[in-house]
C-alpha cells in the first residue's frame, strides 16, 4: 500500500459546510471526494471544472487575475463594447500589419 500524507487547505467556513453537506448527501467523506477528484485529475490530465473569467464583472472583481497589460486590454475591449472608446478602423489587413510593425519597432528602442 502507498504511503499516505496529509494535505491541509484553507476554505471559507461556508464553503466547507456546503461541501460537507454535499458529500453527506452523496454518501462519501470529504477526504474520499477530494481523493477521487485528485486521482481522476491525474489520470485524465485535466480538471473537471472550467476556469474562466466572468466577463460581466469589472476587472478588479474578477476571480481570475491577469497581468496589468492583459487587464488593460480587457478593460479597453469593454469600453469599446460600451461605446466609451472609439475602436480603431483599418481599411485593409496590410494597414493593420503596418501599424503593428511600427509599434514593434518603437518598443524595441
C-alpha positions in Angstrom: 0.0 0.0 0.0 1.2 3.5 -0.8 2.5 5.7 2.0 -0.1 8.3 3.0 0.5 12.0 3.6 -1.7 14.9 4.8 -2.9 17.8 2.8 -4.1 20.9 4.6 -6.1 23.6 2.8 -7.9 26.7 3.9 -11.5 27.2 2.9 -14.2 29.7 3.8 -16.3 28.2 6.6 -19.5 28.4 4.5 -17.8 26.7 1.5 -16.5 23.9 3.8 -20.0 23.4 5.3 -21.7 23.3 1.9 -19.1 20.8 0.6 -19.6 18.7 3.7 -23.4 18.7 3.2 -22.9 17.7 -0.5 -20.6 14.8 0.5 -23.1 13.7 3.2 -25.9 13.7 0.6 -23.8 11.7 -1.8 -22.7 9.4 1.0 -18.9 9.8 0.9 -16.5 11.6 3.2 -14.9 14.9 2.1 -11.5 13.1 2.1 -12.8 10.5 -0.3 -14.3 13.1 -2.6 -11.1 15.1 -2.7 -9.0 11.9 -3.3 -11.4 10.9 -6.1 -11.0 14.4 -7.7 -7.2 14.4 -7.4 -6.8 10.8 -8.8 -9.2 11.5 -11.7 -7.4 14.7 -12.5 -4.1 12.9 -12.6 -5.4 10.1 -14.6 -7.2 12.3 -17.2 -4.5 15.1 -17.0 -7.3 17.7 -16.7 -9.6 19.3 -14.2 -13.3 18.6 -14.4 -14.4 22.2 -13.9 -13.8 25.2 -16.1 -11.5 28.1 -15.2 -12.7 31.2 -16.9 -13.2 34.8 -16.0 -16.7 36.3 -15.7 -17.0 38.8 -18.5 -19.8 40.6 -16.7 -17.6 41.5 -13.7 -15.3 44.5 -13.6 -11.6 43.5 -14.0 -10.9 44.3 -10.3 -13.7 42.0 -9.1 -12.8 39.1 -11.4 -11.9 35.8 -9.6 -9.1 35.2 -12.1 -6.4 37.8 -12.2 -4.3 38.7 -15.3 -1.2 40.7 -15.6 -1.7 44.5 -15.9 -1.3 44.6 -19.6 -3.9 42.0 -20.2 -6.3 43.6 -17.7 -5.9 46.9 -19.5 -6.7 45.2 -22.8 -9.8 43.6 -21.3 -11.0 46.9 -20.0 -10.3 48.6 -23.3 -12.4 45.9 -25.0 -15.3 46.5 -22.6 -15.0 50.3 -23.1 -15.2 49.8 -26.9 -18.2 47.4 -26.5 -20.0 50.0 -24.2 -19.3 52.9 -26.7 -16.9 54.7 -24.3 -14.0 54.4 -26.6 -13.9 54.5 -30.4 -12.3 51.4 -31.9 -9.6 51.8 -34.5 -10.6 51.1 -38.0 -8.3 49.7 -40.7 -9.0 49.8 -44.4 -7.0 46.7 -45.1 -5.2 43.9 -43.3 -2.0 45.4 -44.6 -2.7 48.7 -42.8 -3.1 46.8 -39.6 0.1 44.9 -40.1 2.0 48.1 -40.9 0.8 49.7 -37.7 1.8 46.6 -35.7 5.2 46.6 -37.3 5.7 50.2 -36.4 4.6 49.6 -32.8 7.1 46.7 -32.6 9.9 48.9 -33.9 9.1 51.6 -31.4 9.0 49.1 -28.5 12.4 47.7 -29.4 14.2 51.0 -28.9 
